[in-house]
């Protein structure tokens, strides 16, 4: 039995100089956009024939798990890639991914194997088939003889309805407005206000929404503002929204934690660590620390 022909590749070219596709993805989605593109190419390279059919739920779920993005973000990025012609727009219209540039980039691999390149699948729409309804003048064969010629009676044919259901356009997923809503909520607080939602901040918001819900991010913003306003807490540094999402989201998502971390001590300046005792300045060979936790200076 002949050995089956391999239609996958173990590697593909990764250029050091990126063009508009990568620039736009990074500007809009940050590092998630960069990682999504190259992980998508990895999946394409490891799929037989380099053709992804994402019409079924399992295939789409695998791609989302591989790229670590939400379904909304994944569909948005695929729509954008089709708009930029990075993936084939016709194929994506049928929930499939075909990247001709990827195929061209691995052409030498198939040349060395002495095999033809995988070809783009054909997408043909179902043609219309109309039914014919008999009338009083269109019976039997639907033809009439006048003694000289035989004619099909087309003028007297009444087409009442089609015998097939028209091809419906795929339902587009609802637009994700959470980033815009979180941006507006931030500007409503007594924090640093922004004039416009930039692509960079939108990318940070999309990244945050992968790991946190909208409600959790709202709660973290509320906790952060409460700490800033509080006279019993010492943290008073105001971040921009982008800095907060990168540096402060995990610090303020739990009120009990941030309340304990940033509470002032008895002197009004240091945080209150409760019964946590500091290490002695002079080392002793066997100090009696007991069971209490230690805090280094």
C-alpha positions in Angstrom: 0.0 0.0 0.0 1.5 3.4 -1.0 2.3 5.8 1.8 -0.4 8.5 2.2 0.6 11.9 1.0 1.2 14.4 3.8 -0.8 17.6 3.5 0.4 19.4 6.6 3.7 21.2 7.4 5.9 21.4 10.5 6.9 25.0 10.1 6.2 28.1 8.1 8.1 31.4 7.4 7.9 34.0 10.2 9.1 37.3 8.7 10.8 39.8 11.0 9.2 42.7 9.0 5.4 42.8 9.4 3.0 44.6 7.1 -0.3 46.3 7.7 -2.2 43.2 8.9 0.0 42.8 12.0 0.1 46.5 12.6 -3.7 46.9 12.6 -4.2 43.7 14.7 -1.8 44.9 17.4 -3.2 48.4 17.4 -6.7 47.2 17.9 -6.2 44.1 20.1 -2.7 44.5 21.6 -0.7 41.3 22.2 -3.9 39.2 21.8 -4.0 40.3 18.2 -0.4 39.3 17.6 -0.7 35.9 19.2 -4.1 35.2 17.5 -2.6 35.6 14.0 0.4 33.4 14.5 -1.5 30.7 16.4 -4.1 30.8 13.6 -1.3 30.1 11.1 0.0 27.3 13.3 -3.5 25.6 13.2 -3.7 26.1 9.5 -0.3 24.6 9.0 -1.2 21.5 11.1 -4.6 21.0 9.3 -4.8 18.6 6.4 -5.0 20.7 3.2 -4.5 23.9 5.2 -8.2 24.6 5.2 -10.2 25.3 8.4 -13.9 24.6 8.4 -15.2 26.5 11.4 -18.9 25.9 10.7 -19.1 23.3 13.4 -18.9 24.2 17.1 -16.1 21.8 18.0 -13.7 23.3 15.4 -14.4 26.9 16.6 -14.0 25.9 20.2 -10.7 24.3 19.5 -9.4 27.5 17.7 -10.6 29.7 20.6 -8.9 27.4 23.1 -5.7 27.4 21.1 -5.6 31.2 20.8 -6.9 32.0 24.3 -9.5 34.6 23.2 -13.2 34.9 23.7 -15.6 33.9 20.9 -16.6 37.5 20.4 -13.0 38.7 20.0 -12.1 35.7 17.8 -14.9 36.4 15.4 -14.1 40.1 15.4 -10.5 39.3 14.5 -11.5 36.8 11.8 -13.9 39.4 10.3 -11.0 42.0 10.3 -8.6 39.5 8.7 -11.1 38.9 5.9 -11.6 42.6 5.4 -7.8 43.0 5.1 -7.6 40.1 2.7 -5.3 38.3 5.1 -7.7 35.4 4.8 -9.9 34.7 1.9 -13.2 36.7 2.2 -15.2 34.3 0.1 -14.2 31.3 2.3 -14.8 33.2 5.5 -18.3 34.0 4.2 -18.9 30.2 4.4 -17.3 30.0 7.9 -14.1 28.6 6.5 -10.5 29.9 6.7 -8.2 29.8 3.7 -5.0 31.8 3.5 -3.4 31.9 0.1 -0.3 33.8 1.4 0.3 30.9 3.8 0.1 28.4 0.9 2.5 30.5 -1.2 4.9 30.6 1.7 5.2 26.8 2.1 5.3 26.1 -1.7 8.9 25.0 -1.5 8.0 22.3 1.0 5.5 20.7 -1.4 8.0 21.2 -4.3 10.6 19.1 -2.3 8.0 16.5 -1.7 7.1 16.5 -5.4 3.5 17.0 -4.5 1.0 19.6 -5.8 0.0 22.5 -3.6 -3.3 22.2 -1.8 -5.9 24.1 -3.6 -8.6 26.4 -2.3 -12.0 24.6 -2.0 -14.8 25.6 -4.4 -17.8 27.5 -2.9 -20.8 27.3 -5.2 -24.2 28.4 -4.2 -27.3 26.3 -4.9 -29.0 27.3 -8.1 -32.7 28.3 -8.2 -35.1 25.5 -9.2 -38.7 26.7 -9.8 -41.8 24.5 -9.8 -44.3 24.6 -12.6 -48.0 24.5 -11.8 -50.5 23.1 -14.2 -53.4 25.4 -15.5 -56.4 24.7 -17.6 -54.3 25.3 -20.7 -51.2 23.6 -19.5 -52.0 20.0 -18.9 -50.4 16.6 -19.5 -46.9 17.2 -20.9 -47.1 20.9 -20.7 -46.9 21.1 -24.6 -49.4 21.8 -27.3 -49.3 20.8 -31.0 -50.7 23.1 -33.7 -50.2 20.7 -36.6 -47.0 22.5 -37.8 -44.8 22.8 -34.7 -44.7 21.8 -31.1 -44.3 24.6 -28.6 -43.8 24.7 -24.9 -46.4 26.9 -23.3 -44.2 29.2 -21.2 -46.5 32.3 -21.2 -49.3 30.4 -19.5 -47.1 28.9 -16.7 -47.7 30.2 -13.3 -44.9 29.8 -10.8 -46.4 30.0 -7.3 -43.4 29.2 -5.2 -39.9 27.9 -5.2 -39.3 24.3 -4.1 -36.2 25.2 -2.2 -35.6 27.5 0.8 -33.5 30.5 -0.2 -29.9 30.5 1.2 -29.9 32.7 4.2 -27.0 34.9 5.1 -25.2 33.8 8.2 -26.4 35.6 11.4 -23.8 38.0 12.5 -22.9 37.8 16.2 -24.1 40.8 18.3 -21.5 43.6 18.5 -19.5 43.6 21.7 -20.1 47.0 23.4 -18.5 46.1 26.7 -15.3 47.9 26.0 -17.1 51.2 25.2 -19.4 50.8 28.2 -16.4 50.3 30.6 -14.6 53.3 29.0 -17.7 55.5 29.6 -18.0 54.2 33.2 -14.4 55.0 33.9 -14.9 58.6 32.7 -17.9 59.0 35.0 -15.7 58.5 38.1 -13.5 61.0 39.8 -10.4 59.7 38.0 -8.3 60.7 35.0 -10.7 61.3 32.2 -10.0 60.4 28.5 -11.3 62.3 25.5 -11.5 59.3 23.3 -11.3 55.5 23.4 -8.0 54.8 21.6 -7.1 51.6 19.9 -4.4 50.9 22.6 -6.9 51.2 25.5 -9.5 49.2 23.6 -6.9 46.4 23.2 -6.3 46.5 27.0 -10.0 46.4 27.7 -10.4 43.4 25.3 -7.5 41.6 27.1 -9.0 42.3 30.5 -12.4 41.0 29.4 -10.8 37.6 28.6 -10.1 37.0 32.3 -12.6 39.2 34.0 -16.3 39.9 33.5 -17.6 43.4 32.9 -19.1 43.4 36.4 -15.7 42.4 38.0 -13.9 45.2 36.2 -16.6 47.7 37.3 -16.1 46.5 40.9 -12.4 46.9 40.6 -12.8 50.5 39.3 -15.2 51.3 42.2 -12.7 49.8 44.8 -9.9 51.8 43.2 -11.8 55.1 43.4 -12.9 54.4 47.0 -9.3 53.8 48.1 -8.2 57.1 46.4 -11.0 59.1 48.2 -10.6 57.4 51.6 -8.8 59.3 54.3 -7.9 56.0 56.1 -6.0 54.7 53.1 -2.6 55.9 51.9 -2.7 54.9 48.2 -3.3 58.2 46.3 -1.6 57.5 42.9 -4.0 58.2 39.9 -3.6 55.9 36.9 -4.9 56.3 33.4 -7.4 53.7 32.4 -4.7 51.8 30.4 -2.3 51.8 33.3 -5.1 50.7 35.7 -6.0 47.7 33.5 -2.4 46.6 33.2 -1.1 47.4 36.7 -4.1 47.8 39.0 -6.9 45.5 38.0 -5.6 42.5 39.9 -4.8 44.7 43.0 -8.3 46.2 43.3 -10.7 43.5 42.2 -11.2 42.2 45.8 -12.1 44.9 48.4 -10.9 43.0 51.4 -7.5 42.6 49.9 -7.0 46.2 48.8 -8.5 47.5 52.0 -6.0 45.5 54.1 -3.1 46.3 51.7 -3.5 50.1 51.6 -5.0 50.9 55.1 -3.0 53.5 57.1 -1.4 52.4 60.4 -1.5 54.2 63.7 1.0 56.8 62.6 -1.3 57.8 59.7 1.3 57.0 57.0 2.1 53.3 57.0 -0.3 50.6 56.1 -1.9 48.7 59.0 -0.7 45.1 59.0 -2.7 44.2 62.2 -0.8 41.6 64.2 1.9 41.0 61.6 5.3 41.5 63.4 8.5 42.8 61.7 11.8 41.0 61.8 14.3 42.2 64.4 17.1 44.4 63.2 19.7 42.3 65.1 20.0 38.7 64.2 19.9 36.1 67.0 20.7 32.5 66.5 17.4 31.1 67.8 14.9 34.0 68.1 11.5 33.2 69.5 9.1 34.2 66.7 6.3 32.0 67.8 3.6 31.2 65.3 3.0 34.7 64.0 3.8 35.7 60.4 6.9 37.9 59.7 7.2 41.0 57.6 10.6 42.2 56.4 11.5 45.9 56.6 
